[in-house]
């Protein structure tokens, strides 16, 4: 199965992105589509969304069970 993110990753030459596969950098968001909602506003732009349970960046949990873990594994991507 090809995921939507695989096409732009390939286009920009990011060969280790866009697929959930061993050796790839996994950026994954796990959410409940029935409860996900954005709570951010212009005065409070960093307010976390509701209904987002877990976020992994490069395979490292940055949000676990709705709580920030303190991990910051992300990096700027350059083709």
N, C-alpha and C positions, 0 to 999 in steps of 0.2 A: 504494500500500500504506500502511495506517495502522499505526504502531507503537504498542505498549502504552503508551509514555510520552506519546503525543499526547493521550490522554483526560484524565489528571489535569492536564496543562499547560493544556488548554482550560478545564477546570473552574475552575482557579485564575486564569484570565485572563492566563496567560503565553503570549502569542501568538507569541513568538519562540523557543519551546522545544517539544521533543517530536517534531520532524520533522527529517530530514536534507534540508535544502533551502537554497538560496542565500538569504542574509539572516537565517537562523536561527542561534542560538547552538548549536553542535554539542557536546554532551557525549557522548563515545563511549568504550566500553571494548572492546578487542580481546583475546580470550582463547581458549585451547585448552580446550574442554569436557572433553577426556580427561585433562588434567593439572591443571586449576585446583583449588586447595585453599587453604583459609584456615589460616595459621600463627599468627595472633594469639592471645594468651592474656591473661588478666587481668593478670599481671605485665608483659607486653610487648604492649600493645594496638596499637602502631603497626607491628608486624611486617608486611611486605608479603606478599601472597598469592603463591603459586607458580602459574605457568601464565598469569598476566596479562602480556601482552607490551607493550601500548601503551594509554595513556589520554589522551584529549584533552578539555580543559575549555574551552568556548567556542571550540573549534577550535584551541587551543594545546596542543601535547604537554607533559604533565606527567610522563609515564612513557614512555620510549622504549627499546624492546628490553629491557624489564625493569629499567631504571635510571631513577631520579628525575632530572629535568632541572633542577630548581630554579625552574621557572616556577610562579607562583601566580596564574593568571588568574581564579580563581573569585570569586564574590561572593554575598552573601546574596540570596535571591529573595524579593520581596514582591509580592503581587498588586496 
